[in-house]
Amino acid sequence: MRDLALIFAMALVAALVVGTVGALTLRLLRHRSITVHVCVLLTVTVAAVAAGVAVVAQAMFLSRHDLQVVLLTVAAAAVVSLAVGWYFGRRLAVAAVWADQARERERRIEKGRRDLVAWVSHDLRTPLAGLRAMAEALEDRVVDDPATVAEYHRRIRVQTDRMTRLVDDLFELSRINAGALRLSPAAVPLGEVVSDALAVAAPLAAARRITLVAAESGWPTVLASEPELARVVGNLLLNAVRYTPEDGTVHVDAGRDRDDAWLAVADTCGGIPEEDLPHLFDVAFRGEPARTPRTGEGSGGLGLAIVRGLVEAHGGRVDVRNVGGGCRFVVRLPAAA
């Protein structure tokens, strides 16, 4: 019994020494990956067994051959243990990274959802309050002269149109996020789509003395769904007009690079803070007060988010960067053969 206790004590001391070294190693490697930690733990375990066996074998005066046999047996088990640990350690590391990314994405989505609700509530509250006040004034006959009544009716229609656009944007964004967007790609002349969008934006631009400039030639044909492409171009143009000060300029041009076609919309808004550029296409993002629409026709911060969703649904991408005196949005889409 005393011999067994002595053997146990010797093996325990050897294992404790190896375990202490392993603990210090893990502390030094605390910032490394999960795979490294799993491999170190398995190495420490196998080394502790090997150390205990070696110490006990020396105390028992085993022959050199017998000791080699025992150590080879431990080594074979170590190879298998390390291989299995490395494999499952990598899987565990990937799962942990994926879970962390999923949690981060969920937090971003939840924050975007809260911001969206806040912005939409704000944008709906303002026109609804105006509609209610004007409706009560007409109902109570506070105003009765024809000119004022006509003006109230016009304002009611304008506010109704504003809310309709906001609801349409919400519906479009929900289709994109739900994956319910069904595209019918075809060869679409980009110049015709831009021409129609310029005609829609022209009244707003004229009212603010903003000059719309479009290239006379070089318009490529893109592979896209025409209604969604028109929405992309229209949103970019209206966004540029809204954020450009009076007497400014909005320039539209396009071209082709190998298999891709590109469309660029540049304005003279004064530029966007560099820290805001990565978030410009986020839902409900409006940035600093300087980026607040000067026309009072905000879209709840959904316009550029819809642009990105529609462009990516076409297999393209959209980018923005500051240029002299303003910013430039560039949309890249597959070019038609």
C-alpha positions as CSV (number, residue, x, y, z in Angstrom):
1,M,0.0,0.0,0.0
2,R,2.9,2.4,0.8
3,D,4.4,1.6,-2.5
4,L,1.2,2.5,-4.4
5,A,0.9,5.8,-2.4
6,L,4.5,6.6,-3.2
7,I,4.0,5.9,-6.9
8,F,0.9,8.1,-6.8
9,A,2.7,10.9,-5.1
10,M,5.6,10.8,-7.6
11,A,3.3,10.8,-10.6
12,L,1.2,13.6,-9.0
13,V,4.3,15.8,-8.5
14,A,5.5,15.3,-12.1
15,A,2.0,16.1,-13.5
16,L,1.8,19.2,-11.3
17,V,5.1,20.5,-12.7
18,V,3.9,20.0,-16.3
19,G,0.5,21.4,-15.4
20,T,2.1,24.6,-13.9
21,V,4.1,25.1,-17.1
22,G,1.0,24.5,-19.2
23,A,-1.0,27.1,-17.1
24,L,1.7,29.7,-17.6
25,T,1.8,28.9,-21.3
26,L,-2.0,29.3,-21.6
27,R,-1.7,32.6,-19.8
28,L,0.9,33.9,-22.2
29,L,-1.3,32.7,-25.1
30,R,-4.6,34.0,-23.7
31,H,-5.1,36.3,-26.8
32,R,-4.7,33.5,-29.3
33,S,-7.4,31.4,-31.0
34,I,-9.5,28.7,-29.4
35,T,-7.7,26.1,-31.5
36,V,-4.4,27.0,-30.0
37,H,-5.9,26.8,-26.5
38,V,-7.4,23.3,-27.2
39,C,-4.1,22.1,-28.6
40,V,-2.1,23.4,-25.6
41,L,-4.5,21.8,-23.2
42,L,-4.2,18.4,-24.9
43,T,-0.5,18.7,-25.1
44,V,-0.3,19.5,-21.3
45,T,-2.6,16.5,-20.6
46,V,-0.5,14.1,-22.6
47,A,2.8,15.6,-21.3
48,A,1.6,15.2,-17.7
49,V,0.8,11.5,-18.4
50,A,4.2,11.0,-20.0
51,A,6.0,12.7,-17.2
52,G,4.2,10.6,-14.6
53,V,5.0,7.4,-16.5
54,A,8.6,8.4,-17.0
55,V,9.2,9.2,-13.3
56,V,7.4,6.1,-12.1
57,A,9.3,3.9,-14.6
58,Q,12.6,5.3,-13.4
59,A,11.7,4.6,-9.8
60,M,10.6,1.1,-10.6
61,F,13.9,0.5,-12.4
62,L,12.2,-0.6,-15.7
63,S,14.5,-1.7,-18.4
64,R,15.3,0.7,-21.2
65,H,13.3,-1.3,-23.7
66,D,10.3,-1.5,-21.4
67,L,10.4,2.3,-20.8
68,Q,10.6,2.9,-24.6
69,V,7.6,0.7,-25.1
70,V,5.6,2.6,-22.5
71,L,6.6,6.0,-23.9
72,L,5.9,5.0,-27.5
73,T,2.4,3.9,-26.4
74,V,1.9,7.3,-24.7
75,A,3.2,9.0,-27.9
76,A,0.8,7.2,-30.1
77,A,-2.1,8.3,-27.9
78,A,-0.7,11.8,-27.9
79,V,-0.7,11.9,-31.7
80,V,-4.3,10.8,-31.9
81,S,-5.4,13.2,-29.1
82,L,-3.6,16.2,-30.7
83,A,-5.1,15.4,-34.2
84,V,-8.6,15.1,-32.8
85,G,-8.2,18.2,-30.6
86,W,-6.8,20.3,-33.5
87,Y,-9.7,19.3,-35.7
88,F,-12.5,19.9,-33.2
89,G,-10.7,22.9,-31.9
90,R,-10.9,24.5,-35.3
91,R,-14.6,23.6,-35.6
92,L,-15.2,25.1,-32.1
93,A,-13.3,28.2,-33.1
94,V,-15.3,28.7,-36.3
95,A,-18.5,28.1,-34.4
96,A,-17.5,30.6,-31.7
97,V,-16.6,33.2,-34.3
98,W,-19.8,32.6,-36.2
99,A,-21.9,32.9,-33.0
100,D,-20.1,36.2,-32.2
101,Q,-20.7,37.6,-35.6
102,A,-24.3,36.5,-35.5
103,R,-24.8,38.2,-32.1
104,E,-23.1,41.4,-33.5
105,R,-25.3,41.3,-36.6
106,E,-28.4,40.8,-34.5
107,R,-27.4,43.8,-32.4
108,R,-26.9,45.9,-35.5
109,I,-30.2,44.8,-36.9
110,E,-32.0,45.5,-33.7
111,K,-30.4,49.0,-33.4
112,G,-31.4,49.6,-37.1
113,R,-34.9,48.5,-36.3
114,R,-35.2,50.9,-33.3
115,D,-33.7,53.7,-35.3
116,L,-36.1,53.0,-38.2
117,V,-39.1,53.0,-35.9
118,A,-38.0,56.3,-34.3
119,W,-37.3,58.0,-37.7
120,V,-40.5,56.8,-39.3
121,S,-42.6,57.8,-36.3
122,H,-41.1,61.3,-36.4
123,D,-41.7,61.6,-40.2
124,L,-45.3,60.4,-39.9
125,R,-46.1,62.5,-36.8
126,T,-45.2,65.8,-38.5
127,P,-47.5,65.5,-41.6
128,L,-50.3,63.8,-39.6
129,A,-50.3,66.8,-37.2
130,G,-50.4,69.2,-40.1
131,L,-53.2,67.2,-41.8
132,R,-55.3,67.1,-38.6
133,A,-54.9,70.9,-38.0
134,M,-55.9,71.7,-41.6
135,A,-58.8,69.3,-41.6
136,E,-60.1,70.7,-38.3
137,A,-59.7,74.3,-39.7
138,L,-61.7,73.4,-42.8
139,E,-64.3,71.5,-40.7
140,D,-64.8,74.3,-38.2
141,R,-64.8,76.8,-41.1
142,V,-62.0,78.7,-39.5
143,V,-60.9,79.4,-43.0
144,D,-63.6,80.0,-45.7
145,D,-62.2,82.2,-48.4
146,P,-61.6,80.2,-51.6
147,A,-57.9,81.0,-51.9
148,T,-57.1,79.8,-48.4
149,V,-59.3,76.7,-48.7
150,A,-57.5,75.8,-52.0
151,E,-54.2,76.3,-50.4
152,Y,-55.2,74.0,-47.5
153,H,-56.3,71.4,-50.0
154,R,-53.0,71.6,-51.8
155,R,-51.0,71.2,-48.6
156,I,-53.2,68.2,-47.6
157,R,-52.4,66.6,-51.0
158,V,-48.6,67.4,-50.6
159,Q,-48.5,65.8,-47.1
160,T,-50.5,62.8,-48.2
161,D,-48.0,62.3,-51.1
162,R,-45.2,62.5,-48.6
163,M,-46.7,59.8,-46.4
164,T,-47.4,57.7,-49.5
165,R,-43.8,57.8,-50.5
166,L,-42.7,56.9,-47.0
167,V,-45.1,53.9,-46.9
168,D,-43.8,52.8,-50.4
169,D,-40.2,53.0,-49.2
170,L,-41.1,50.9,-46.1
171,F,-42.8,48.3,-48.4
172,E,-39.9,48.2,-50.8
173,L,-37.4,47.8,-48.0
174,S,-39.4,45.0,-46.4
175,R,-39.4,43.2,-49.7
176,I,-35.7,43.5,-50.0
177,N,-35.0,42.4,-46.4
178,A,-37.4,39.5,-46.6
179,G,-35.9,38.2,-49.9
180,A,-39.3,38.6,-51.6
181,L,-37.9,40.8,-54.4
182,R,-38.4,39.2,-57.8
183,L,-36.4,40.7,-60.6
184,S,-36.9,40.2,-64.3
185,P,-33.5,41.1,-65.8
186,A,-33.4,42.4,-69.4
187,A,-31.2,44.6,-71.5
188,V,-32.1,48.1,-70.4
189,P,-30.7,51.3,-72.1
190,L,-29.4,53.2,-69.1
191,G,-29.7,56.6,-70.9
192,E,-33.5,56.2,-71.2
193,V,-33.9,55.4,-67.5
194,V,-31.7,58.4,-66.5
195,S,-33.7,60.7,-68.9
196,D,-37.0,59.7,-67.2
197,A,-35.5,60.2,-63.7
198,L,-34.2,63.6,-64.7
199,A,-37.7,64.6,-65.9
200,V,-39.1,63.6,-62.5
201,A,-36.4,65.5,-60.6
202,A,-36.5,68.6,-62.8
203,P,-39.4,70.4,-61.0
204,L,-37.8,70.1,-57.6
205,A,-34.4,71.1,-59.0
206,A,-35.9,74.1,-60.8
207,A,-37.6,75.2,-57.6
208,R,-34.3,75.3,-55.8
209,R,-32.3,76.6,-58.8
210,I,-30.2,73.5,-59.0
211,T,-28.7,72.7,-62.4
212,L,-29.1,69.1,-63.6
213,V,-26.3,68.1,-66.0
214,A,-26.3,64.8,-67.9
215,A,-23.7,63.4,-70.3
216,E,-24.8,63.6,-73.9
217,S,-23.3,60.2,-74.9
218,G,-21.7,57.1,-73.6
219,W,-24.7,55.6,-72.0
220,P,-24.3,51.8,-71.8
221,T,-27.0,49.1,-71.8
222,V,-27.2,47.2,-68.5
223,L,-28.7,43.9,-67.5
224,A,-31.3,44.8,-65.0
225,S,-35.0,44.9,-64.0
226,E,-36.2,48.3,-65.4
227,P,-38.7,49.2,-62.6
228,E,-36.1,48.6,-59.9
229,L,-33.3,50.3,-61.9
230,A,-35.6,53.3,-62.3
231,R,-36.1,53.4,-58.5
232,V,-32.3,53.3,-58.0
233,V,-31.6,56.2,-60.4
234,G,-34.6,58.2,-59.1
235,N,-33.5,57.8,-55.4
236,L,-30.0,58.9,-56.2
237,L,-31.1,61.9,-58.2
238,L,-33.6,63.1,-55.6
239,N,-31.1,62.5,-52.8
240,A,-28.6,64.7,-54.6
241,V,-31.1,67.4,-55.2
242,R,-32.4,67.4,-51.7
243,Y,-28.9,67.8,-50.1
244,T,-27.4,70.2,-52.6
245,P,-27.8,73.9,-51.6
246,E,-29.5,76.4,-53.9
247,D,-27.7,77.3,-57.1
248,G,-25.8,74.0,-56.9
249,T,-25.2,71.4,-59.6
250,V,-26.0,67.7,-59.9
251,H,-24.0,65.9,-62.6
252,V,-24.9,62.4,-64.0
253,D,-22.7,60.4,-66.3
254,A,-22.1,56.7,-67.1
255,G,-19.7,54.4,-68.8
256,R,-18.5,50.8,-69.2
257,D,-15.5,48.9,-67.8
258,R,-15.2,45.4,-69.4
259,D,-18.2,43.4,-68.1
260,D,-19.5,46.1,-65.8
261,A,-21.4,49.3,-66.5
262,W,-21.3,52.2,-64.1
263,L,-23.5,55.2,-63.3
264,A,-22.3,58.2,-61.3
265,V,-24.3,60.9,-59.6
266,A,-22.2,63.8,-58.3
267,D,-23.5,66.8,-56.4
268,T,-22.2,69.9,-54.7
269,C,-23.5,69.2,-51.2
270,G,-20.2,70.2,-49.5
271,G,-19.1,66.7,-48.8
272,I,-19.9,64.1,-46.2
273,P,-17.9,63.5,-43.0
274,E,-15.5,60.6,-43.5
275,E,-16.8,58.8,-40.4
276,D,-20.3,58.9,-41.9
277,L,-19.4,57.4,-45.3
278,P,-19.4,53.7,-44.1
279,H,-22.9,54.2,-42.6
280,L,-24.5,56.2,-45.4
281,F,-26.4,53.2,-46.8
282,D,-27.7,52.0,-43.4
283,V,-31.4,52.1,-42.7
284,A,-32.6,55.3,-41.1
285,F,-29.1,56.9,-41.2
286,R,-29.1,60.7,-41.7
287,G,-25.8,61.7,-40.2
288,E,-25.2,65.2,-38.9
289,P,-27.7,68.0,-39.1
290,A,-25.9,69.4,-42.1
291,R,-27.1,66.3,-44.0
292,T,-30.7,66.9,-43.2
293,P,-32.8,67.5,-46.3
294,R,-33.4,71.2,-46.9
295,T,-36.7,70.6,-48.7
296,G,-38.7,69.1,-45.8
297,E,-39.3,66.0,-47.9
298,G,-37.3,63.4,-46.0
299,S,-37.8,59.7,-46.7
300,G,-37.1,58.4,-43.2
301,G,-33.5,57.7,-44.2
302,L,-34.6,54.8,-46.4
303,G,-33.7,56.0,-49.9
304,L,-30.1,55.0,-49.9
305,A,-30.8,51.8,-48.0
306,I,-33.2,50.9,-50.8
307,V,-30.6,51.8,-53.4
308,R,-28.1,49.4,-51.9
309,G,-30.6,46.6,-51.5
310,L,-31.8,46.9,-55.1
311,V,-28.3,47.2,-56.6
312,E,-27.0,44.2,-54.6
313,A,-30.1,42.2,-55.7
314,H,-28.9,42.8,-59.3
315,G,-25.4,41.5,-58.4
316,G,-23.9,45.0,-58.4
317,R,-22.5,47.3,-55.9
318,V,-22.8,51.0,-54.9
319,D,-20.1,53.2,-53.4
320,V,-19.8,56.8,-52.4
321,R,-16.8,59.1,-51.9
322,N,-16.1,62.8,-51.4
323,V,-15.0,64.8,-54.4
324,G,-14.3,68.5,-54.8
325,G,-17.2,70.4,-53.1
326,G,-19.5,67.4,-52.8
327,C,-19.9,63.7,-53.1
328,R,-20.1,61.1,-55.9
329,F,-22.2,58.0,-55.8
330,V,-21.2,55.3,-58.3
331,V,-23.4,52.3,-59.1
332,R,-21.9,49.3,-60.9
333,L,-24.2,46.8,-62.6
334,P,-23.7,43.9,-65.1
335,A,-23.5,45.2,-68.6
336,A,-25.7,43.7,-71.3
337,A,-23.9,41.7,-74.0
